[in-house]
């Protein structure tokens, strides 16, 4: 075979066997404010809207409402943002990632409060995603704020991801955004890291929950946020397609062997 034909066959065979998807969030139009938190712009006190937003076919949960008594807006689930602010502490800077922007990009997602979920367009094996602290959470753990002191030795803050398929849990995995336990603790995560979700198996939804060592009368004191980018998953073929996948895998191996002999 010519080298050009080898390259074409390898690419085609690989395309059949690896239907991977990386959700970079770059298809989203970020409002002028620098973030979208679900605000439809026309709610009265007492109103609440739960409407996921979509990127690359993946649904990111979002709830936005206005408090009935104090007319105070609130949100939970996922927002998306291109805010770059690594220095301003406090709640007013809740849409910024501490590394500054997305992972090798501008737009990224921000998760807030336990119950945030991503729903896939079909059953898939999720490899994982890039995860980071938000500026609000990082500075609160490092320096303390009006709700709690800086995170003390022995302290920790983690995100738990739970996979589900057709509503049935498939497993859970943890990621520590801060870990001050032990004699040589890894400390507080300052950059973009990889959250490996491959242990969840085949899922159609992943939900997230927060926990930590700094707990008060009203629950977790640490701001319950994380930043997300490059959610990566590969769809699982339907049973009827397994023969095609097996054949394609065999073709890919044969093509690579034949071309490698040239």
C-alpha positions in Angstrom: 0.0 0.0 0.0 1.1 3.6 -0.5 1.8 5.6 2.6 -1.1 7.9 1.8 -3.6 5.0 1.5 -2.3 3.5 4.7 -3.0 6.8 6.5 -6.5 7.1 5.1 -7.4 3.5 6.1 -6.0 3.9 9.6 -8.0 7.1 10.1 -11.2 5.6 8.8 -10.9 2.4 10.9 -10.1 4.5 14.0 -13.1 6.7 13.4 -15.4 3.6 13.6 -13.8 2.1 16.7 -13.4 5.4 18.7 -16.4 7.7 18.8 -14.9 10.1 21.3 -16.2 13.5 22.2 -14.5 16.3 24.0 -16.9 19.0 25.3 -14.7 22.2 25.1 -17.7 24.6 25.7 -16.4 26.8 22.9 -19.7 26.6 21.1 -21.4 28.7 23.8 -22.0 32.5 23.4 -21.0 34.1 26.7 -23.0 37.2 27.7 -21.3 40.5 28.1 -21.3 40.1 31.8 -18.8 37.3 31.3 -21.0 34.4 32.5 -24.4 32.8 32.2 -26.0 31.5 35.4 -29.5 30.6 34.0 -31.1 34.0 34.6 -33.9 34.4 32.0 -34.2 38.0 32.9 -38.0 38.2 33.6 -38.7 36.4 36.9 -40.7 37.8 39.8 -40.1 37.1 43.4 -41.0 33.5 44.2 -40.4 32.3 40.6 -37.9 29.5 39.8 -36.9 27.9 36.5 -35.0 24.7 36.1 -33.7 24.5 32.5 -30.4 22.8 31.5 -28.1 24.5 29.0 -26.5 22.4 26.2 -23.0 22.1 24.8 -22.1 19.5 22.2 -25.3 17.7 23.0 -24.6 17.4 26.7 -27.1 18.9 29.1 -25.7 20.8 32.1 -28.3 21.2 34.9 -29.2 24.7 36.0 -31.8 26.2 38.3 -32.3 29.9 38.7 -34.8 31.7 40.9 -35.7 34.8 42.9 -36.4 34.5 46.6 -40.0 35.2 47.5 -39.3 37.1 50.7 -36.2 39.2 49.9 -36.3 39.2 46.1 -32.7 37.9 46.2 -31.6 35.9 43.1 -30.1 32.5 43.4 -28.8 29.7 41.2 -27.4 26.2 41.4 -26.1 23.5 39.0 -23.9 24.7 36.2 -23.1 28.2 34.9 -20.6 28.9 32.1 -18.1 31.7 32.1 -15.0 33.3 30.5 -14.2 35.4 33.6 -10.5 35.8 34.3 -10.0 37.1 37.9 -7.6 35.3 40.2 -7.3 38.0 42.9 -10.8 39.2 44.1 -12.1 37.2 47.1 -15.7 36.6 48.0 -19.1 35.8 46.6 -19.1 38.6 44.0 -16.3 36.7 42.1 -18.0 33.3 42.1 -17.8 32.8 38.3 -14.0 32.8 38.0 -11.6 29.9 37.8 -8.5 30.2 40.0 -6.1 29.2 37.1 -7.6 32.1 35.1 -9.9 31.2 32.2 -10.5 27.8 30.8 -8.2 24.9 30.2 -6.2 26.1 27.1 -9.4 28.0 26.1 -11.6 30.9 27.1 -14.9 29.4 28.1 -15.4 26.9 31.0 -18.2 25.7 33.3 -18.7 26.4 37.0 -20.6 24.0 39.2 -22.3 25.2 42.3 -24.0 23.2 45.1 -24.5 19.5 45.4 -26.9 18.2 42.8 -25.2 19.6 39.8 -25.5 17.0 37.0 -24.4 16.5 33.4 -26.6 14.3 31.2 -25.1 12.7 28.1 -27.0 12.3 24.8 -26.5 8.5 25.0 -24.9 5.9 27.2 -21.1 6.4 27.3 -17.9 5.8 29.2 -16.8 9.1 30.6 -13.0 9.4 30.7 -13.1 12.5 32.9 -12.6 16.2 32.7 -10.3 19.0 33.7 -11.2 20.3 37.1 -10.0 23.4 39.1 -10.9 25.5 42.1 -12.8 28.7 41.5 -11.1 31.8 42.8 -13.8 32.3 45.4 -13.2 28.8 46.9 -9.5 28.8 46.6 -9.0 32.1 48.4 -11.5 31.2 51.1 -9.6 28.0 51.8 -6.2 29.7 51.6 -6.9 32.9 53.4 -10.2 32.4 55.2 -13.3 34.6 54.9 -16.2 35.9 57.0 -17.6 32.4 57.3 -14.6 30.4 58.4 -10.8 30.7 58.9 -8.3 29.4 56.4 -8.3 25.6 55.9 -6.3 24.1 58.8 -3.8 21.2 58.7 -5.8 18.0 58.5 -8.5 19.8 56.5 -9.9 18.8 53.2 -12.5 19.6 50.5 -13.6 17.2 47.8 -16.0 16.6 45.0 -17.8 13.3 44.6 -19.0 12.2 41.1 -21.7 9.5 41.0 -22.5 7.8 37.7 -26.0 6.7 36.8 -27.5 4.7 33.9 -31.3 4.8 33.5 -31.4 6.2 37.0 -29.4 3.4 38.6 -26.1 4.3 40.3 -23.0 2.7 38.7 -20.4 3.9 41.2 -18.7 7.0 42.7 -15.3 8.5 42.6 -13.7 11.4 44.6 -11.5 14.3 43.7 -9.8 16.4 46.5 -9.6 20.1 45.6 -7.8 20.5 48.9 -6.1 18.0 51.0 -4.1 19.1 54.0 -4.0 15.6 55.7 -0.8 13.8 56.4 2.8 14.9 56.9 3.3 15.8 53.2 -0.1 17.0 52.0 -0.7 17.9 48.4 -2.2 21.2 49.5 -4.9 23.2 47.7 -5.2 22.6 43.9 -4.1 25.8 42.1 -4.3 24.8 38.4 -6.3 22.6 36.1 -6.1 18.9 37.1 -7.6 15.7 35.6 -10.7 14.1 37.3 -10.7 10.5 36.2 -14.3 9.2 35.9 -13.5 6.0 34.0 -14.3 4.0 37.1 -18.0 4.9 36.8 -18.5 2.5 33.9 -21.2 3.1 31.3 -23.4 6.0 32.3 -25.9 8.5 30.8 -25.6 10.9 33.7 -23.0 12.1 36.2 -24.0 14.0 39.4 -21.7 15.9 41.7 -21.7 16.5 45.5 -19.4 18.5 47.8 -18.1 17.6 51.2 -15.3 18.9 53.4 -13.8 19.1 56.9 -15.0 22.7 57.6 -18.6 22.2 58.6 -20.7 24.5 60.7 -24.2 24.9 62.0 -25.7 25.2 58.5 -23.5 22.7 56.8 -20.3 23.1 54.7 -18.5 26.4 55.2 -16.2 26.0 52.2 -17.8 27.6 49.1 -19.2 24.6 47.2 -17.9 25.3 43.7 -15.6 23.8 41.1 -14.6 24.8 37.5 -14.9 22.2 34.7 -13.5 22.0 31.1 -13.0 19.4 28.4 -15.5 16.8 29.5 -14.4 13.7 27.6 -16.5 10.6 26.8 -16.9 7.9 24.2 -20.4 6.5 23.3 -21.0 2.8 23.8 -22.2 1.0 20.7 -25.6 -0.7 20.7 -25.5 -4.5 20.8 -26.4 -4.7 17.1 -23.2 -2.7 16.3 -20.8 -4.8 18.2 -20.0 -7.0 15.2 -19.2 -3.9 13.1 -17.0 -2.6 15.9 -15.2 -5.9 16.1 -14.7 -6.0 12.4 -13.5 -2.4 12.4 -11.0 -3.2 15.2 -9.7 -6.1 13.2 -9.3 -4.0 10.1 -7.5 -1.3 12.1 -5.0 -3.8 13.5 -4.5 -5.4 10.1 -4.0 -2.1 8.4 -1.5 -1.0 11.0 0.4 -4.3 10.7 0.5 -4.2 6.9 1.5 -0.6 6.7 4.1 -1.1 9.4 5.9 -3.6 7.2 6.5 -1.2 4.4 
